[in-house]
Amino acid sequence: MPPQVASISLSVLQAPVRNELDGVHDELRRIILSDFPPIAEANAHLLHMRGKMFRPTLLLLAARCTGTGALTPRHVTLGAVVELIHLATLVHDDSVDHSVLRRGQPTLNAMFSHQVAVIMGDYLYSRAIIELVGMDDPGPLRVMAQVTNEMTVGEMRQLAAHDVLDYTRADYDRLIRSKTASLMAAACEIGALQGSREEREHLRRYGQFLGMAFQVTDDLLDYTETEAVTGKPTGLDLREHKITLPLIAALPRMTHEERQVVADLMRDPEPGDDLIAAVIRLVEARGGIAAAQERAAQLAHLAEDELTLIGPGPARDALRDCVVYAIERRN
């Protein structure tokens, strides 16, 4: 069984960089500002859905841990760029998945159209690139160019999976490393660019393991938490025929008849609540949830190990708290 750890609030771990995070939000407004009414209206909705700023937090804390430890306006702008890239991926994901809710709020495609959502995702990407180029620094641009390509390939891997019941743990690890962990790793690496090569590599690897633990936990929430907690319907991944670690881990332990229930769900274009609930019960009974919890804890330990060679201080402590938050959060 995974070890029990005390939960921690996001506001507590963000305390060392709270002022800079407020600046990140101001930078977001500046970067995506448009006087074209359709874009301005969509931007207003996106800014109203202000996220948790977890990736800018990682960038700023990594910067605090390396070099002189001083944060500059450049770090704030880079935090906004990372958040913009993250926001663009969410907008595109919601459009691809035809999702109507994000954090309990209507998605862009639900409020406007799928066409608008796709174009707005492109707009956010382009504004982030323009900002990076304007900084005249190849370091962050090189990292972000690579990670945006990696995330796109990850999305295509997911779409290209023909028989989801044959999806392996290795397939899943490759997917979440590209789709989620790569951006967290990039945020940490960009924040650490002022540090030594060793510090940058340790913090990049920390971000990768943290991001994988974060995604495993996110996939677990789809099986264990209610819509009131997560802001999206329970079993949404199953409803969209997505196979994640809890189901991957449970399938080998299922009987032929139980696997048939899963196959029935995957063949049904609009599976009902009863069928989704039946598969969730099977996944839990066959140890899928426990196995995913154990994997999240393992990845969390790997992330913590990467911090041992980073100089001690409040920022490193906050990065360690980020690991706790990643696997103990409820939404």
One Martini backbone bead per residue (centre of mass of N, CA, C, O) as a GRO file, in nm:
protein
  331
    1MET     BB    1   0.099   0.033   0.018
    2PRO     BB    2   0.079   0.351   0.025
    3PRO     BB    3   0.187   0.609   0.179
    4GLN     BB    4   0.108   0.831   0.425
    5VAL     BB    5   0.014   1.175   0.373
    6ALA     BB    6   0.006   1.500   0.415
    7SER     BB    7  -0.170   1.752   0.332
    8ILE     BB    8  -0.163   2.043   0.101
    9SER     BB    9  -0.185   2.359   0.015
   10LEU     BB   10  -0.137   2.569  -0.244
   11SER     BB   11  -0.102   2.839  -0.087
   12VAL     BB   12   0.141   2.747   0.082
   13LEU     BB   13   0.347   2.668  -0.153
   14GLN     BB   14   0.312   2.974  -0.284
   15ALA     BB   15   0.422   3.186  -0.080
   16PRO     BB   16   0.724   3.251  -0.191
   17VAL     BB   17   0.553   3.352  -0.488
   18ARG     BB   18   0.297   3.536  -0.475
   19ASN     BB   19   0.371   3.807  -0.610
   20GLU     BB   20   0.461   3.681  -0.883
   21LEU     BB   21   0.185   3.549  -0.954
   22ASP     BB   22   0.038   3.813  -0.988
   23GLY     BB   23   0.221   3.895  -1.225
   24VAL     BB   24   0.143   3.667  -1.416
   25HIS     BB   25  -0.150   3.755  -1.456
   26ASP     BB   26  -0.080   4.031  -1.578
   27GLU     BB   27   0.080   3.913  -1.819
   28LEU     BB   28  -0.146   3.761  -1.949
   29ARG     BB   29  -0.313   4.006  -2.021
   30ARG     BB   30  -0.101   4.143  -2.198
   31ILE     BB   31  -0.039   3.915  -2.411
   32ILE     BB   32  -0.365   3.859  -2.497
   33LEU     BB   33  -0.433   4.120  -2.594
   34SER     BB   34  -0.738   4.244  -2.764
   35ASP     BB   35  -0.940   4.441  -3.009
   36PHE     BB   36  -1.087   4.183  -3.094
   37PRO     BB   37  -1.385   4.089  -2.989
   38PRO     BB   38  -1.380   3.771  -3.002
   39ILE     BB   39  -1.110   3.746  -2.847
   40ALA     BB   40  -1.177   3.917  -2.599
   41GLU     BB   41  -1.412   3.737  -2.502
   42ALA     BB   42  -1.249   3.476  -2.468
   43ASN     BB   43  -1.036   3.589  -2.275
   44ALA     BB   44  -1.227   3.663  -2.043
   45HIS     BB   45  -1.305   3.372  -1.984
   46LEU     BB   46  -1.022   3.258  -1.926
   47LEU     BB   47  -0.950   3.458  -1.692
   48HIS     BB   48  -1.191   3.375  -1.512
   49MET     BB   49  -1.052   3.070  -1.512
   50ARG     BB   50  -0.842   3.078  -1.313
   51GLY     BB   51  -0.591   2.906  -1.228
   52LYS     BB   52  -0.335   2.759  -1.015
   53MET     BB   53  -0.035   2.805  -1.112
   54PHE     BB   54   0.164   2.553  -1.103
   55ARG     BB   55   0.383   2.596  -1.323
   56PRO     BB   56   0.485   2.878  -1.236
   57THR     BB   57   0.564   2.783  -0.957
   58LEU     BB   58   0.790   2.594  -1.044
   59LEU     BB   59   0.963   2.805  -1.185
   60LEU     BB   60   1.005   2.999  -0.941
   61LEU     BB   61   1.126   2.789  -0.745
   62ALA     BB   62   1.364   2.706  -0.921
   63ALA     BB   63   1.490   2.991  -0.921
   64ARG     BB   64   1.528   3.006  -0.609
   65CYS     BB   65   1.736   2.743  -0.614
   66THR     BB   66   1.912   2.918  -0.816
   67GLY     BB   67   2.174   3.083  -0.817
   68THR     BB   68   2.077   3.369  -0.648
   69GLY     BB   69   1.743   3.351  -0.615
   70ALA     BB   70   1.647   3.576  -0.790
   71LEU     BB   71   1.367   3.755  -0.894
   72THR     BB   72   1.236   3.854  -1.209
   73PRO     BB   73   1.053   3.974  -1.466
   74ARG     BB   74   1.137   3.737  -1.648
   75HIS     BB   75   1.012   3.512  -1.476
   76VAL     BB   76   0.723   3.611  -1.497
   77THR     BB   77   0.697   3.587  -1.803
   78LEU     BB   78   0.763   3.284  -1.818
   79GLY     BB   79   0.523   3.199  -1.648
   80ALA     BB   80   0.313   3.299  -1.854
   81VAL     BB   81   0.399   3.121  -2.090
   82VAL     BB   82   0.349   2.848  -1.956
   83GLU     BB   83   0.047   2.901  -1.901
   84LEU     BB   84  -0.034   2.941  -2.196
   85ILE     BB   85   0.037   2.661  -2.295
   86HIS     BB   86  -0.151   2.515  -2.104
   87LEU     BB   87  -0.412   2.654  -2.195
   88ALA     BB   88  -0.401   2.561  -2.490
   89THR     BB   89  -0.425   2.257  -2.430
   90LEU     BB   90  -0.703   2.271  -2.293
   91VAL     BB   91  -0.863   2.386  -2.527
   92HIS     BB   92  -0.800   2.151  -2.721
   93ASP     BB   93  -0.897   1.917  -2.548
   94ASP     BB   94  -1.194   2.009  -2.523
   95SER     BB   95  -1.247   1.993  -2.826
   96VAL     BB   96  -1.173   1.697  -2.881
   97ASP     BB   97  -1.372   1.593  -2.629
   98HIS     BB   98  -1.631   1.771  -2.593
   99SER     BB   99  -1.617   1.952  -2.353
  100VAL     BB  100  -1.820   2.146  -2.103
  101LEU     BB  101  -1.609   2.124  -1.862
  102ARG     BB  102  -1.394   2.344  -1.648
  103ARG     BB  103  -1.378   2.382  -1.328
  104GLY     BB  104  -1.706   2.418  -1.346
  105GLN     BB  105  -1.681   2.549  -1.631
  106PRO     BB  106  -1.730   2.657  -1.925
  107THR     BB  107  -1.621   2.602  -2.221
  108LEU     BB  108  -1.542   2.733  -2.517
  109ASN     BB  109  -1.705   2.525  -2.691
  110ALA     BB  110  -1.969   2.572  -2.526
  111MET     BB  111  -1.993   2.891  -2.564
  112PHE     BB  112  -1.925   2.870  -2.871
  113SER     BB  113  -1.699   2.671  -3.041
  114HIS     BB  114  -1.483   2.456  -3.185
  115GLN     BB  115  -1.353   2.660  -3.372
  116VAL     BB  116  -1.284   2.872  -3.160
  117ALA     BB  117  -1.110   2.690  -2.980
  118VAL     BB  118  -0.889   2.625  -3.183
  119ILE     BB  119  -0.809   2.919  -3.246
  120MET     BB  120  -0.743   3.001  -2.951
  121GLY     BB  121  -0.517   2.803  -2.909
  122ASP     BB  122  -0.342   2.924  -3.133
  123TYR     BB  123  -0.326   3.207  -3.013
  124LEU     BB  124  -0.178   3.132  -2.752
  125TYR     BB  125   0.069   3.011  -2.879
  126SER     BB  126   0.158   3.260  -3.048
  127ARG     BB  127   0.192   3.454  -2.807
  128ALA     BB  128   0.413   3.292  -2.668
  129ILE     BB  129   0.620   3.301  -2.898
  130ILE     BB  130   0.645   3.605  -2.925
  131GLU     BB  131   0.751   3.647  -2.636
  132LEU     BB  132   1.006   3.473  -2.661
  133VAL     BB  133   1.138   3.619  -2.897
  134GLY     BB  134   1.140   3.906  -2.751
  135MET     BB  135   1.366   3.810  -2.533
  136ASP     BB  136   1.631   3.712  -2.669
  137ASP     BB  137   1.633   3.388  -2.572
  138PRO     BB  138   1.715   3.059  -2.651
  139GLY     BB  139   1.659   2.881  -2.409
  140PRO     BB  140   1.345   2.886  -2.366
  141LEU     BB  141   1.274   2.839  -2.665
  142ARG     BB  142   1.396   2.558  -2.691
  143VAL     BB  143   1.229   2.417  -2.473
  144MET     BB  144   0.938   2.493  -2.581
  145ALA     BB  145   0.959   2.373  -2.863
  146GLN     BB  146   0.994   2.080  -2.767
  147VAL     BB  147   0.740   2.050  -2.581
  148THR     BB  148   0.515   2.110  -2.785
  149ASN     BB  149   0.582   1.871  -2.964
  150GLU     BB  150   0.554   1.647  -2.750
  151MET     BB  151   0.254   1.698  -2.682
  152THR     BB  152   0.143   1.646  -2.966
  153VAL     BB  153   0.241   1.355  -2.994
  154GLY     BB  154   0.085   1.250  -2.749
  155GLU     BB  155  -0.196   1.302  -2.863
  156MET     BB  156  -0.160   1.117  -3.113
  157ARG     BB  157  -0.117   0.856  -2.962
  158GLN     BB  158  -0.399   0.846  -2.839
  159LEU     BB  159  -0.559   0.853  -3.113
  160ALA     BB  160  -0.394   0.588  -3.236
  161ALA     BB  161  -0.539   0.399  -3.052
  162HIS     BB  162  -0.715   0.113  -3.137
  163ASP     BB  163  -0.672  -0.089  -2.876
  164VAL     BB  164  -0.725  -0.013  -2.554
  165LEU     BB  165  -0.697  -0.308  -2.421
  166ASP     BB  166  -0.373  -0.307  -2.521
  167TYR     BB  167  -0.281  -0.112  -2.324
  168THR     BB  168   0.009  -0.023  -2.166
  169ARG     BB  169   0.218   0.094  -1.932
  170ALA     BB  170   0.422   0.203  -2.136
  171ASP     BB  171   0.221   0.368  -2.297
  172TYR     BB  172   0.127   0.544  -2.060
  173ASP     BB  173   0.398   0.666  -1.979
  174ARG     BB  174   0.452   0.801  -2.252
  175LEU     BB  175   0.204   0.980  -2.251
  176ILE     BB  176   0.239   1.141  -1.974
  177ARG     BB  177   0.520   1.246  -2.037
  178SER     BB  178   0.420   1.420  -2.278
  179LYS     BB  179   0.140   1.556  -2.191
  180THR     BB  180   0.239   1.654  -1.882
  181ALA     BB  181   0.545   1.634  -1.783
  182SER     BB  182   0.696   1.813  -1.990
  183LEU     BB  183   0.599   2.094  -1.884
  184MET     BB  184   0.704   2.069  -1.594
  185ALA     BB  185   0.996   2.024  -1.674
  186ALA     BB  186   1.026   2.291  -1.829
  187ALA     BB  187   0.966   2.483  -1.598
  188CYS     BB  188   1.209   2.395  -1.425
  189GLU     BB  189   1.433   2.442  -1.633
  190ILE     BB  190   1.384   2.743  -1.684
  191GLY     BB  191   1.420   2.832  -1.387
  192ALA     BB  192   1.731   2.688  -1.393
  193LEU     BB  193   1.918   2.843  -1.607
  194GLN     BB  194   2.101   2.995  -1.379
  195GLY     BB  195   2.225   2.734  -1.322
  196SER     BB  196   2.352   2.449  -1.323
  197ARG     BB  197   2.354   2.167  -1.503
  198GLU     BB  198   2.276   1.983  -1.266
  199GLU     BB  199   2.032   2.142  -1.164
  200ARG     BB  200   1.868   2.134  -1.421
  201GLU     BB  201   1.844   1.823  -1.440
  202HIS     BB  202   1.713   1.768  -1.166
  203LEU     BB  203   1.464   1.957  -1.214
  204ARG     BB  204   1.362   1.821  -1.466
  205ARG     BB  205   1.319   1.540  -1.337
  206TYR     BB  206   1.134   1.631  -1.121
  207GLY     BB  207   0.909   1.733  -1.315
  208GLN     BB  208   0.856   1.462  -1.450
  209PHE     BB  209   0.772   1.296  -1.200
  210LEU     BB  210   0.558   1.489  -1.102
  211GLY     BB  211   0.380   1.484  -1.357
  212MET     BB  212   0.315   1.182  -1.345
  213ALA     BB  213   0.186   1.183  -1.065
  214PHE     BB  214  -0.033   1.389  -1.136
  215GLN     BB  215  -0.175   1.217  -1.362
  216VAL     BB  216  -0.242   0.968  -1.200
  217THR     BB  217  -0.419   1.122  -0.999
  218ASP     BB  218  -0.618   1.235  -1.204
  219ASP     BB  219  -0.715   0.951  -1.297
  220LEU     BB  220  -0.820   0.865  -1.019
  221LEU     BB  221  -1.043   1.083  -0.976
  222ASP     BB  222  -1.235   0.957  -1.195
  223TYR     BB  223  -1.296   0.710  -0.979
  224THR     BB  224  -1.322   0.869  -0.670
  225GLU     BB  225  -1.472   1.134  -0.757
  226THR     BB  226  -1.682   1.391  -0.773
  227GLU     BB  227  -1.815   1.653  -0.945
  228ALA     BB  228  -1.806   1.854  -0.703
  229VAL     BB  229  -1.488   1.828  -0.685
  230THR     BB  230  -1.372   1.833  -1.002
  231GLY     BB  231  -1.581   1.964  -1.231
  232LYS     BB  232  -1.647   1.670  -1.338
  233PRO     BB  233  -1.753   1.391  -1.444
  234THR     BB  234  -1.781   1.086  -1.351
  235GLY     BB  235  -1.618   0.885  -1.578
  236LEU     BB  236  -1.513   1.048  -1.830
  237ASP     BB  237  -1.295   0.868  -1.951
  238LEU     BB  238  -1.486   0.633  -2.013
  239ARG     BB  239  -1.688   0.793  -2.185
  240GLU     BB  240  -1.421   0.858  -2.385
  241HIS     BB  241  -1.240   0.593  -2.406
  242LYS     BB  242  -1.025   0.606  -2.174
  243ILE     BB  243  -0.716   0.462  -2.084
  244THR     BB  244  -0.595   0.406  -1.762
  245LEU     BB  245  -0.422   0.282  -1.503
  246PRO     BB  246  -0.649   0.144  -1.342
  247LEU     BB  247  -0.737  -0.032  -1.587
  248ILE     BB  248  -0.470  -0.156  -1.672
  249ALA     BB  249  -0.420  -0.299  -1.391
  250ALA     BB  250  -0.699  -0.468  -1.389
  251LEU     BB  251  -0.732  -0.645  -1.649
  252PRO     BB  252  -0.546  -0.903  -1.582
  253ARG     BB  253  -0.761  -0.974  -1.328
  254MET     BB  254  -0.979  -1.040  -1.516
  255THR     BB  255  -1.227  -1.185  -1.645
  256HIS     BB  256  -1.381  -1.249  -1.930
  257GLU     BB  257  -1.651  -1.120  -1.844
  258GLU     BB  258  -1.530  -0.852  -1.739
  259ARG     BB  259  -1.394  -0.764  -2.005
  260GLN     BB  260  -1.662  -0.748  -2.158
  261VAL     BB  261  -1.770  -0.501  -2.013
  262VAL     BB  262  -1.549  -0.314  -2.114
  263ALA     BB  263  -1.596  -0.363  -2.416
  264ASP     BB  264  -1.883  -0.254  -2.419
  265LEU     BB  265  -1.808   0.033  -2.345
  266MET     BB  266  -1.605   0.089  -2.585
  267ARG     BB  267  -1.842   0.040  -2.808
  268ASP     BB  268  -2.003   0.261  -2.680
  269PRO     BB  269  -2.072   0.584  -2.772
  270GLU     BB  270  -2.294   0.604  -2.507
  271PRO     BB  271  -2.242   0.537  -2.211
  272GLY     BB  272  -2.387   0.458  -1.930
  273ASP     BB  273  -2.394   0.491  -1.593
  274ASP     BB  274  -2.411   0.187  -1.523
  275LEU     BB  275  -2.163   0.094  -1.687
  276ILE     BB  276  -1.956   0.278  -1.556
  277ALA     BB  277  -2.001   0.177  -1.265
  278ALA     BB  278  -1.922  -0.117  -1.321
  279VAL     BB  279  -1.626  -0.061  -1.403
  280ILE     BB  280  -1.538   0.080  -1.146
  281ARG     BB  281  -1.587  -0.165  -0.964
  282LEU     BB  282  -1.388  -0.354  -1.107
  283VAL     BB  283  -1.132  -0.189  -1.070
  284GLU     BB  284  -1.135  -0.197  -0.763
  285ALA     BB  285  -1.158  -0.511  -0.718
  286ARG     BB  286  -0.878  -0.551  -0.912
  287GLY     BB  287  -0.663  -0.316  -0.804
  288GLY     BB  288  -0.634  -0.047  -0.975
  289ILE     BB  289  -0.630   0.180  -0.763
  290ALA     BB  290  -0.397   0.078  -0.586
  291ALA     BB  291  -0.183   0.069  -0.814
  292ALA     BB  292  -0.195   0.374  -0.881
  293GLN     BB  293  -0.118   0.475  -0.600
  294GLU     BB  294   0.159   0.338  -0.595
  295ARG     BB  295   0.274   0.482  -0.846
  296ALA     BB  296   0.250   0.770  -0.743
  297ALA     BB  297   0.440   0.727  -0.499
  298GLN     BB  298   0.689   0.644  -0.661
  299LEU     BB  299   0.715   0.907  -0.825
  300ALA     BB  300   0.739   1.093  -0.581
  301HIS     BB  301   1.008   0.978  -0.478
  302LEU     BB  302   1.171   1.047  -0.733
  303ALA     BB  303   1.134   1.349  -0.710
  304GLU     BB  304   1.262   1.387  -0.429
  305ASP     BB  305   1.546   1.278  -0.503
  306GLU     BB  306   1.620   1.527  -0.695
  307LEU     BB  307   1.644   1.734  -0.435
  308THR     BB  308   1.908   1.648  -0.272
  309LEU     BB  309   2.111   1.841  -0.470
  310ILE     BB  310   1.962   2.080  -0.357
  311GLY     BB  311   1.961   2.351  -0.200
  312PRO     BB  312   1.863   2.456   0.087
  313GLY     BB  313   1.522   2.576   0.150
  314PRO     BB  314   1.215   2.710   0.099
  315ALA     BB  315   1.196   2.629  -0.202
  316ARG     BB  316   1.259   2.329  -0.171
  317ASP     BB  317   1.029   2.274   0.026
  318ALA     BB  318   0.806   2.353  -0.176
  319LEU     BB  319   0.873   2.132  -0.383
  320ARG     BB  320   0.806   1.906  -0.190
  321ASP     BB  321   0.511   1.996  -0.148
  322CYS     BB  322   0.426   1.949  -0.444
  323VAL     BB  323   0.425   1.644  -0.421
  324VAL     BB  324   0.203   1.620  -0.215
  325TYR     BB  325  -0.011   1.769  -0.376
  326ALA     BB  326  -0.018   1.585  -0.632
  327ILE     BB  327  -0.124   1.314  -0.451
  328GLU     BB  328  -0.355   1.471  -0.247
  329ARG     BB  329  -0.543   1.589  -0.417
  330ARG     BB  330  -0.902   1.664  -0.529
  331ASN     BB  331  -0.847   1.881  -0.810
   0.00000   0.00000   0.00000
